[in-house]
Amino acid sequence: MSFLNWPAEEVLPSRRIQRQRRRVALDLLGKFARAFPEITYELVWESATINAQAWRLGSARYVRVYGGLIRHRATTRPGLALMLAHETGHHLGGPPYDPGMPWISWQGQADYWAANEGMKRVFGLDASKMTLRGARQIVELHQDFAGRSEEDEPDLSVECRHKIFIAGARGQAMPDCAPKAFLELRVRS
C-alpha cells in the first residue's frame, strides 16, 4: 500500500513491456485530451501507485493516472481507457454527486457516464466493445486488491460496478444496485 492506502506495484514488468505500456498510455491520454479539452490529463509514470484520480485546482480540472496502474498486468488498453473515462466522468458525469466531495460525480454515476457517453466520444463505434473488455479488466483489478485494506470500503461492489458499465455500454438504464448503494453511502456520510 502507498499514500492514502492506494495499492502499489510490487514487481516491475520487463523494460520492453514498460515501453509498450507507456506508449499505449500516452496515446490514450492524447485521445482523451483531444476529446475533452476542458480537462488536463497527466501521467505520473515514475509512481508505483496503482490508481487514477480526478481532482481540481480552483476551476481547473485534472485527471491523473499513475505508472503502477499502467504497468499492472490486469490492465491493457481497454481497461486503461475505461478508467480514464471514469475519471473524466467524475468531472462531467452530472448528478448524483459524491456526498463527501460534492464537486465530483459519485462513483456509480462516473462509471455510467464513462460507459454511456465518455467512451463513445473517444472511440466512436468501437466504444461498446472497448467498454465491455475494459469492464472485465476493472473487475479483475478490483478482485486482485479485494480485502487488502480494512479501511478502504468501496462505495460500490465490484459486481454492481460491472453491471453499471454493461448497462451504460448497452444504452440501458442504471441498474437497481446503483441507487441502493448511493443511498447507503448518503446514510453513512
C-alpha positions as CSV (number, residue, x, y, z in Angstrom):
1,M,0.0,0.0,0.0
2,S,1.0,3.6,-0.5
3,F,-0.1,7.1,0.3
4,L,-3.9,7.1,1.2
5,N,-3.6,3.2,1.3
6,W,-3.6,3.1,-2.5
7,P,-2.1,-0.2,-3.7
8,A,1.4,-0.1,-5.2
9,E,3.1,-2.4,-7.7
10,E,5.4,-4.9,-6.2
11,V,7.1,-6.3,-9.4
12,L,8.0,-4.3,-12.5
13,P,7.4,-5.9,-15.9
14,S,10.2,-6.1,-18.4
15,R,11.6,-2.9,-20.0
16,R,10.0,-3.9,-23.3
17,I,6.6,-4.2,-21.7
18,Q,7.1,-1.0,-19.8
19,R,7.9,0.9,-23.0
20,Q,4.9,-0.6,-24.8
21,R,2.6,0.3,-21.8
22,R,3.9,3.8,-21.7
23,R,3.2,4.3,-25.4
24,V,-0.3,3.0,-25.0
25,A,-0.9,5.3,-22.0
26,L,0.4,8.4,-23.8
27,D,-1.7,7.6,-26.9
28,L,-4.8,7.2,-24.7
29,L,-4.1,10.4,-22.8
30,G,-3.7,12.3,-26.1
31,K,-7.1,10.9,-27.3
32,F,-8.8,11.9,-24.1
33,A,-7.2,15.4,-24.1
34,R,-8.5,16.0,-27.7
35,A,-12.0,14.7,-26.9
36,F,-12.2,16.6,-23.6
37,P,-10.0,19.8,-23.9
38,E,-11.5,21.3,-20.8
39,I,-9.6,18.7,-18.7
40,T,-5.9,18.4,-18.3
41,Y,-4.6,14.8,-18.4
42,E,-1.4,13.8,-16.6
43,L,0.7,10.7,-16.4
44,V,2.9,10.2,-13.3
45,W,4.9,7.3,-14.9
46,E,7.5,7.0,-12.1
47,S,4.9,6.3,-9.4
48,A,4.3,2.7,-8.3
49,T,0.8,3.6,-7.2
50,I,-2.0,1.6,-8.9
51,N,-4.6,4.2,-9.2
52,A,-6.0,7.1,-11.2
53,Q,-7.8,10.2,-9.9
54,A,-9.9,13.2,-10.8
55,W,-9.1,16.5,-9.0
56,R,-9.4,20.2,-9.2
57,L,-7.3,23.2,-8.5
58,G,-9.6,26.2,-8.5
59,S,-11.7,25.9,-11.6
60,A,-9.1,23.8,-13.5
61,R,-10.0,20.1,-13.8
62,Y,-7.4,17.3,-13.9
63,V,-7.2,13.6,-14.4
64,R,-4.1,11.9,-13.3
65,V,-3.0,8.3,-13.9
66,Y,-0.1,6.6,-12.1
67,G,2.5,4.4,-13.6
68,G,1.7,1.4,-11.3
69,L,-1.8,1.3,-12.9
70,I,-0.4,1.5,-16.4
71,R,2.0,-1.3,-15.7
72,H,-0.4,-3.6,-13.9
73,R,-0.8,-7.0,-15.6
74,A,-4.7,-6.9,-15.4
75,T,-5.0,-3.6,-17.4
76,T,-4.5,-3.3,-21.1
77,R,-5.7,-0.6,-23.5
78,P,-9.5,-1.2,-22.9
79,G,-9.2,-1.2,-19.1
80,L,-7.0,2.0,-19.1
81,A,-9.3,3.7,-21.5
82,L,-12.4,2.9,-19.3
83,M,-10.5,4.1,-16.2
84,L,-9.7,7.4,-17.9
85,A,-13.3,7.7,-19.0
86,H,-14.4,7.0,-15.4
87,E,-12.1,9.7,-14.0
88,T,-13.4,12.1,-16.7
89,G,-16.9,11.2,-15.6
90,H,-16.2,12.5,-12.1
91,H,-15.9,15.9,-13.8
92,L,-18.6,15.7,-16.4
93,G,-21.0,12.9,-15.3
94,G,-23.5,15.1,-13.5
95,P,-25.7,14.1,-10.6
96,P,-25.8,12.4,-8.2
97,Y,-22.7,13.9,-6.7
98,D,-20.4,12.4,-4.1
99,P,-21.7,13.4,-0.6
100,G,-18.1,13.9,0.7
101,M,-16.9,15.8,-2.3
102,P,-19.9,17.5,-3.9
103,W,-17.9,18.8,-6.9
104,I,-17.5,15.4,-8.4
105,S,-20.0,12.9,-9.7
106,W,-20.4,9.9,-7.5
107,Q,-18.5,6.7,-8.4
108,G,-21.5,4.9,-9.9
109,Q,-22.5,8.0,-12.0
110,A,-18.9,8.3,-13.2
111,D,-19.0,4.7,-14.2
112,Y,-22.3,5.0,-16.1
113,W,-21.2,8.3,-17.8
114,A,-17.9,6.7,-18.8
115,A,-19.6,3.7,-20.5
116,N,-22.6,5.6,-21.9
117,E,-21.0,8.8,-23.1
118,G,-17.3,9.2,-22.4
119,M,-16.0,6.1,-24.3
120,K,-18.2,7.0,-27.3
121,R,-16.7,10.4,-27.6
122,V,-13.2,8.9,-27.7
123,F,-13.8,5.6,-29.6
124,G,-17.0,6.1,-31.6
125,L,-18.4,2.8,-33.0
126,D,-15.7,0.7,-31.1
127,A,-16.8,2.2,-27.7
128,S,-19.2,-0.6,-26.7
129,K,-16.7,-3.4,-27.4
130,M,-13.8,-1.5,-25.7
131,T,-16.1,-0.7,-22.7
132,L,-17.1,-4.3,-22.2
133,R,-13.5,-5.5,-22.4
134,G,-12.4,-2.7,-20.1
135,A,-15.1,-3.6,-17.5
136,R,-13.8,-7.2,-17.3
137,Q,-10.3,-5.8,-16.6
138,I,-11.5,-3.5,-13.9
139,V,-13.3,-6.4,-12.2
140,E,-10.1,-8.4,-12.3
141,L,-8.1,-5.5,-10.9
142,H,-10.6,-5.0,-8.1
143,Q,-10.6,-8.7,-7.3
144,D,-6.8,-8.6,-7.1
145,F,-6.9,-5.9,-4.4
146,A,-10.1,-7.1,-2.5
147,G,-9.6,-7.3,1.2
148,R,-6.1,-5.8,1.3
149,S,-7.2,-2.8,3.4
150,E,-9.9,-2.8,6.0
151,E,-10.0,1.0,5.9
152,D,-11.0,1.1,2.2
153,E,-14.6,0.1,1.9
154,P,-15.8,0.9,-1.6
155,D,-19.0,2.8,-2.4
156,L,-20.0,0.1,-4.9
157,S,-19.4,-3.7,-5.0
158,V,-17.4,-5.0,-7.9
159,E,-20.5,-6.7,-9.2
160,C,-22.5,-3.5,-9.2
161,R,-19.8,-1.6,-11.0
162,H,-19.7,-4.3,-13.7
163,K,-23.5,-4.1,-14.1
164,I,-23.3,-0.3,-14.4
165,F,-20.6,-0.5,-17.1
166,I,-22.6,-3.1,-19.1
167,A,-25.8,-1.0,-18.8
168,G,-24.0,2.1,-19.9
169,A,-22.3,0.4,-22.8
170,R,-25.6,-1.0,-24.0
171,G,-27.6,2.2,-23.5
172,Q,-29.7,0.7,-20.8
173,A,-30.9,2.4,-17.6
174,M,-28.7,2.4,-14.5
175,P,-29.1,-0.9,-12.7
176,D,-31.0,-1.1,-9.4
177,C,-27.9,-1.8,-7.3
178,A,-26.5,1.7,-8.0
179,P,-29.3,3.8,-6.4
180,K,-29.3,1.4,-3.4
181,A,-25.5,1.8,-3.0
182,F,-25.8,5.6,-3.3
183,L,-28.5,5.7,-0.6
184,E,-26.3,3.6,1.7
185,L,-23.4,6.0,1.1
186,R,-25.5,9.0,2.0
187,V,-26.7,7.3,5.2
188,R,-23.1,6.6,6.2
189,S,-21.9,10.1,5.4
